[in-house]
């Protein structure tokens, strides 16, 4: 599952030519793909790290709406990527990011 998620993220990013909203909201997801980068940002307590924490927290709160997230959240937890509510990301972005991850898990960008 995690490999498919990572490949789907890359395929998604590669599908854009320029900067836009969908590309911008996907930036925190990059830390879920690159665990080493996640650890570096965690050490710095950077804003992008806090956005990932917000996202993981939001996904945990909405696993009933997006059942595919349950196994994925376990996969993230096994990589020490855990959620915490920092409130640095607005609710609309969290919703869109969660929908995007759900689409990755449904193989929408896996080819």
Helices and strands as residue ranges (DSSP letters): H 2-14, H 21-25, H 29-33, H 35-44, H 47-61, H 69-78, H 91-105
